[in-house]
Amino acid sequence: MKRKSEVFAIWVVTVLLLAVCAILQPQAALSEEEGEKVVEMKADSYKFEPNNVKTSEGETILFRVENISNSTHNFTIKNPQKEILKSEALPAKKTTDIKVSFGEPGVYEFYCDKPFHSAFGMKGQVEVAKKPTDPSK
């Protein structure tokens, strides 16, 4: 019985350590290429880097995701109503471009849909702010 409790304790500590690693990073810098907003992102075992992006409603972002691991991953993003907007495979050692339009303010969550990957920290968010109104109109 003692052995089971030791294994459980080790499992709990491991999950907690991985959860701490999943903390949101500082907000990603958006670059522009030919008038398009681009986020350069790396996918690795159990993390996206960066995993915290901010933009405004009505914007479209090109996520350029380089899978640097030897495993296949996935980039799935949901709107604030939890509906899937995009779900794209990320082949091992390849870069995939994923274009996403953000039509309304709110938090859009993204994650890897492979079993346990998001639970271990392979997730992030795009915070979409309401566009300021133009006082001249």
C-alpha positions in Angstrom: 0.0 0.0 0.0 2.9 2.3 0.8 4.2 1.9 -2.8 0.9 3.0 -4.3 0.9 6.2 -2.2 4.6 7.0 -3.2 3.8 6.5 -6.9 0.7 8.7 -6.5 2.7 11.4 -4.7 5.3 11.4 -7.5 2.6 11.7 -10.1 1.0 14.6 -8.3 4.3 16.5 -8.0 5.0 15.9 -11.7 1.6 17.2 -12.8 2.1 20.3 -10.6 5.5 21.0 -12.0 4.2 20.7 -15.5 1.3 23.0 -14.7 3.7 25.6 -13.4 5.6 25.4 -16.7 2.3 26.2 -18.5 2.1 29.7 -17.1 1.5 32.3 -19.7 4.6 33.9 -21.0 5.0 37.6 -21.7 2.9 38.8 -24.6 4.3 37.9 -28.0 5.5 40.6 -30.3 3.7 40.7 -33.6 5.8 41.4 -36.7 4.6 42.5 -40.1 5.3 40.8 -43.4 3.8 42.3 -46.6 1.1 44.0 -44.5 0.2 40.9 -42.6 0.6 40.4 -38.8 2.8 37.4 -38.0 3.5 35.5 -34.8 6.6 33.2 -35.0 5.9 30.3 -32.7 7.7 27.1 -31.7 5.9 23.9 -30.8 7.8 21.5 -28.6 7.0 18.7 -26.3 4.3 20.1 -24.1 4.6 23.8 -24.9 4.0 26.5 -27.4 6.4 29.5 -27.3 5.2 32.2 -27.2 1.8 31.2 -25.7 0.4 34.6 -25.0 -0.7 36.9 -27.9 -2.7 40.1 -27.9 -4.5 41.7 -30.9 -7.6 43.7 -31.7 -11.0 42.6 -33.0 -11.1 42.4 -36.8 -7.4 41.5 -37.1 -6.0 38.5 -38.9 -2.8 36.8 -37.6 -0.6 34.4 -39.4 0.8 31.9 -36.9 4.0 30.5 -38.3 4.4 27.4 -36.1 7.7 25.5 -36.2 7.4 22.1 -34.7 10.9 21.6 -33.3 10.1 18.2 -31.7 10.4 14.7 -33.2 6.6 14.2 -32.6 3.6 15.4 -34.5 1.5 18.0 -32.7 -1.6 20.0 -33.5 -2.6 23.7 -33.3 -6.3 24.0 -32.4 -7.8 27.4 -31.6 -11.3 28.1 -30.2 -13.3 31.3 -30.2 -14.7 32.7 -26.9 -17.8 30.5 -27.3 -15.5 27.5 -27.3 -16.2 26.7 -31.0 -13.2 25.4 -33.0 -12.0 28.0 -35.5 -9.0 26.1 -36.9 -7.3 22.7 -36.2 -4.1 22.1 -38.1 -1.6 19.3 -38.0 2.0 20.2 -37.1 4.3 17.6 -38.6 7.5 16.9 -36.8 10.5 19.1 -37.7 8.3 21.2 -40.1 6.9 24.8 -40.1 3.2 25.3 -40.8 1.5 28.6 -41.5 -2.0 29.0 -40.0 -4.1 32.2 -40.7 -6.8 33.0 -38.1 -9.2 36.0 -38.1 -10.4 37.4 -34.8 -13.9 38.9 -35.4 -14.8 39.7 -31.8 -13.2 40.6 -28.5 -12.5 37.9 -25.9 -10.0 35.2 -25.1 -9.3 32.6 -27.8 -7.6 29.5 -26.4 -5.2 27.4 -28.5 -3.8 24.0 -27.6 -2.5 20.7 -29.0 -5.3 18.2 -29.2 -3.1 15.2 -28.8 -3.9 13.2 -25.6 -2.5 14.9 -22.4 -0.5 17.5 -24.4 -2.6 20.5 -23.3 -3.0 19.1 -19.8 0.8 19.2 -19.5 1.1 22.8 -20.8 0.8 22.7 -24.5 -1.7 25.6 -24.7 -2.0 29.3 -24.8 -4.3 32.2 -25.5 -4.9 35.1 -27.8 -6.5 38.1 -26.0 -8.5 40.1 -28.5 -9.3 43.6 -27.4 -12.3 45.7 -28.6 -11.2 48.2 -31.2 -11.2 51.8 -29.9 -13.9 53.9 -31.5 -12.8 56.8 -33.7 -14.0 60.0 -32.0 -13.9 61.9 -35.3 -16.9 59.9 -36.6 
